[in-house]
Amino acid sequence: MNSQDSIKTLIDKSKDYLETKIELTKLKTIDKSADILSAVVVIVSMIFIGSLVIILISIGLSLYLGRLLGAYHYGFFVMGGFYALVLLLIFIQREKWIKTPISNGLINKMLK
Protein backbone atom coordinates (compact mmCIF):
# COMPACT_ATOMS: atom_id res chain seq x y z
CA MET A 1 0.00 0.00 0.00
CA ASN A 2 1.45 3.32 -0.99
CA SER A 3 1.11 6.60 0.82
CA GLN A 4 -1.66 7.91 -1.47
CA ASP A 5 -3.83 4.90 -0.65
CA SER A 6 -3.14 5.37 3.06
CA ILE A 7 -4.10 9.05 2.89
CA LYS A 8 -7.26 8.24 0.91
CA THR A 9 -8.22 5.56 3.44
CA LEU A 10 -7.58 7.98 6.30
CA ILE A 11 -9.74 10.66 4.65
CA ASP A 12 -12.56 8.16 4.01
CA LYS A 13 -12.48 6.93 7.60
CA SER A 14 -12.41 10.52 8.87
CA LYS A 15 -15.51 11.31 6.79
CA ASP A 16 -17.27 8.22 8.12
CA TYR A 17 -16.32 9.18 11.68
CA LEU A 18 -17.60 12.75 11.21
CA GLU A 19 -20.90 11.54 9.70
CA THR A 20 -21.35 9.08 12.56
CA LYS A 21 -20.57 11.78 15.12
CA ILE A 22 -23.12 14.16 13.54
CA GLU A 23 -25.77 11.43 13.49
CA LEU A 24 -25.07 10.56 17.13
CA THR A 25 -25.38 14.22 18.13
CA LYS A 26 -28.73 14.46 16.31
CA LEU A 27 -30.02 11.34 18.05
CA LYS A 28 -28.89 12.58 21.47
CA THR A 29 -30.62 15.91 20.85
CA ILE A 30 -33.83 14.16 19.81
CA ASP A 31 -33.66 11.93 22.89
CA LYS A 32 -33.19 14.86 25.27
CA SER A 33 -35.94 16.86 23.56
CA ALA A 34 -38.36 13.94 23.80
CA ASP A 35 -37.44 13.41 27.45
CA ILE A 36 -38.02 17.06 28.33
CA LEU A 37 -41.25 17.26 26.31
CA SER A 38 -42.66 14.13 27.95
CA ALA A 39 -41.80 15.51 31.40
CA VAL A 40 -43.57 18.78 30.54
CA VAL A 41 -46.67 16.92 29.32
CA VAL A 42 -46.81 14.88 32.54
CA ILE A 43 -46.41 18.00 34.69
CA VAL A 44 -49.07 19.93 32.75
CA SER A 45 -51.47 16.98 33.02
CA MET A 46 -50.88 16.71 36.76
CA ILE A 47 -51.40 20.46 37.21
CA PHE A 48 -54.65 20.33 35.21
CA ILE A 49 -56.09 17.39 37.14
CA GLY A 50 -54.84 18.79 40.45
CA SER A 51 -56.49 22.11 39.66
CA LEU A 52 -59.81 20.39 38.98
CA VAL A 53 -59.57 18.54 42.29
CA ILE A 54 -58.75 21.73 44.18
CA ILE A 55 -61.60 23.62 42.50
CA LEU A 56 -64.17 20.95 43.33
CA ILE A 57 -62.97 20.60 46.92
CA SER A 58 -62.97 24.41 47.26
CA ILE A 59 -66.54 24.69 46.02
CA GLY A 60 -67.68 21.97 48.39
CA LEU A 61 -65.84 23.52 51.34
CA SER A 62 -67.15 26.99 50.46
CA LEU A 63 -70.73 25.73 50.42
CA TYR A 64 -70.21 23.90 53.70
CA LEU A 65 -68.62 26.94 55.39
CA GLY A 66 -71.36 29.14 53.98
CA ARG A 67 -74.02 26.92 55.51
CA LEU A 68 -72.22 27.06 58.87
CA LEU A 69 -71.86 30.87 58.68
CA GLY A 70 -75.47 31.45 57.66
CA ALA A 71 -75.01 32.57 54.03
CA TYR A 72 -73.32 30.73 51.19
CA HIS A 73 -71.40 33.77 49.95
CA TYR A 74 -69.57 33.98 53.31
CA GLY A 75 -68.04 30.59 52.65
CA PHE A 76 -66.76 31.76 49.27
CA PHE A 77 -65.29 34.89 50.87
CA VAL A 78 -63.48 32.75 53.45
CA MET A 79 -62.06 30.46 50.75
CA GLY A 80 -61.08 33.47 48.64
CA GLY A 81 -59.19 34.94 51.60
CA PHE A 82 -57.49 31.59 52.20
CA TYR A 83 -56.33 31.39 48.58
CA ALA A 84 -55.15 35.03 48.71
CA LEU A 85 -52.92 34.10 51.68
CA VAL A 86 -51.63 31.02 49.84
CA LEU A 87 -50.88 33.16 46.79
CA LEU A 88 -49.00 35.68 48.93
CA LEU A 89 -46.95 32.89 50.53
CA ILE A 90 -46.09 31.40 47.13
CA PHE A 91 -45.15 34.84 45.80
CA ILE A 92 -42.80 35.42 48.71
CA GLN A 93 -41.18 31.98 48.34
CA ARG A 94 -41.31 31.80 44.50
CA GLU A 95 -37.52 31.75 44.09
CA LYS A 96 -37.02 28.86 46.53
CA TRP A 97 -40.14 26.81 45.74
CA ILE A 98 -40.59 27.32 41.99
CA LYS A 99 -37.69 28.88 40.07
CA THR A 100 -34.77 26.94 41.58
CA PRO A 101 -36.35 23.45 41.42
CA ILE A 102 -37.56 23.94 37.83
CA SER A 103 -34.18 25.30 36.71
CA ASN A 104 -32.34 22.44 38.40
CA GLY A 105 -34.72 19.86 36.92
CA LEU A 106 -34.30 21.18 33.39
CA ILE A 107 -30.52 21.36 33.73
CA ASN A 108 -30.41 17.78 35.07
CA LYS A 109 -32.57 16.55 32.17
CA MET A 110 -30.36 18.33 29.61
CA LEU A 111 -27.11 17.04 31.09
CA LYS A 112 -28.39 13.48 31.57
SVG drawing of the C-alpha trace seen along z (x, -y; Angstrom):
<svg xmlns="http://www.w3.org/2000/svg" viewBox="-78 -38 82 40">
<polyline fill="none" stroke="black" stroke-width="0.4" points="0.0,0.0 1.4,-3.3 1.1,-6.6 -1.7,-7.9 -3.8,-4.9 -3.1,-5.4 -4.1,-9.1 -7.3,-8.2 -8.2,-5.6 -7.6,-8.0 -9.7,-10.7 -12.6,-8.2 -12.5,-6.9 -12.4,-10.5 -15.5,-11.3 -17.3,-8.2 -16.3,-9.2 -17.6,-12.7 -20.9,-11.5 -21.4,-9.1 -20.6,-11.8 -23.1,-14.2 -25.8,-11.4 -25.1,-10.6 -25.4,-14.2 -28.7,-14.5 -30.0,-11.3 -28.9,-12.6 -30.6,-15.9 -33.8,-14.2 -33.7,-11.9 -33.2,-14.9 -35.9,-16.9 -38.4,-13.9 -37.4,-13.4 -38.0,-17.1 -41.3,-17.3 -42.7,-14.1 -41.8,-15.5 -43.6,-18.8 -46.7,-16.9 -46.8,-14.9 -46.4,-18.0 -49.1,-19.9 -51.5,-17.0 -50.9,-16.7 -51.4,-20.5 -54.6,-20.3 -56.1,-17.4 -54.8,-18.8 -56.5,-22.1 -59.8,-20.4 -59.6,-18.5 -58.7,-21.7 -61.6,-23.6 -64.2,-20.9 -63.0,-20.6 -63.0,-24.4 -66.5,-24.7 -67.7,-22.0 -65.8,-23.5 -67.2,-27.0 -70.7,-25.7 -70.2,-23.9 -68.6,-26.9 -71.4,-29.1 -74.0,-26.9 -72.2,-27.1 -71.9,-30.9 -75.5,-31.4 -75.0,-32.6 -73.3,-30.7 -71.4,-33.8 -69.6,-34.0 -68.0,-30.6 -66.8,-31.8 -65.3,-34.9 -63.5,-32.7 -62.1,-30.5 -61.1,-33.5 -59.2,-34.9 -57.5,-31.6 -56.3,-31.4 -55.2,-35.0 -52.9,-34.1 -51.6,-31.0 -50.9,-33.2 -49.0,-35.7 -46.9,-32.9 -46.1,-31.4 -45.2,-34.8 -42.8,-35.4 -41.2,-32.0 -41.3,-31.8 -37.5,-31.7 -37.0,-28.9 -40.1,-26.8 -40.6,-27.3 -37.7,-28.9 -34.8,-26.9 -36.4,-23.4 -37.6,-23.9 -34.2,-25.3 -32.3,-22.4 -34.7,-19.9 -34.3,-21.2 -30.5,-21.4 -30.4,-17.8 -32.6,-16.5 -30.4,-18.3 -27.1,-17.0 -28.4,-13.5"/>
</svg>
